[in-house]
Amino acid sequence: MSRPPDYQFVFQFKNPEIAAKAVLYQVWIGPNKDKLEIDQGDNQYAQLKKDNSAILFEIITLLLFNITLLTVSP
């Protein structure tokens, strides 16, 4: 993409017996705001369909909202 991603997240195994590197995912909201585009760490790219984009967007925003609540709570 020609601009920084709208979202970034990393998956990393917690089990020390699994020898796997953390994987960076970058997510862009498409120009029409109805599709998400995803890039996985090693330049694997996908553009999601509208219905899958809506599901993933809801998951990402709900997770971020919950994380924000946890960090702001007294």
N, C-alpha and C positions, 0 to 999 in steps of 0.2 A: 504494500500500500504506500501511497505517497504522503501519508501523515501518520503520526504516532497512533498506536491502538487506543481504543476507548476503554478496554479492560485488559488486564494481564493477570494470569494466575499460574501457579506451579503445583504440580502433583509430585509428591515424593513419598516413597515407602517409609513407614516407621519401623518396620521389621529390619534389624541390622543384618539378618542372615540373607536378605535379598540384595544382591549387588546390582542395583539399577540407579542410573543418574536421574536427577530431578528433570522434569520436562516442563518447559515454558510454553504456555499457550497465550496467544495474543488474539484479541477479538475486536473487530471493527463493526460498527453499525453501518450498513450500506447506505448509499446516497438517498434512497427513497425511504429510509428508516423502516423497512419492512423485512429486511434480510440481514443475517449476521454472516460475517466472513471470518474464518478461523485459520490461524497459522500455527502449526505445531513446530516446536523447536528446530527441527532439521528441515525446514522449508516444505513441509507437507501442508497443502492449502486446500480449503474447502469452503464453498459457499452453501449455506444451509437454505432449505426451502422455507417459505413463509411460516408454515405451521411449526416446524422444528426450531426456527429462529425465535418464535414467540415463546416456546417452552423454555429454551435455554436462557433467553433474556429475563424471563420471570425468575428462574432459578438464581441467576447471577445477582439480580437486584434484590431479591429476598435475602440472599446470603449477606450481601453488603449491608443491607438495612439491619440485620440481626447483629452483625459484627459491630456496626456503629453503636447500636443500643448497648452492647456489652462493654464497649470502651468508654461510653459516656456515663453509664450508670454509676451511682456512688458506691 
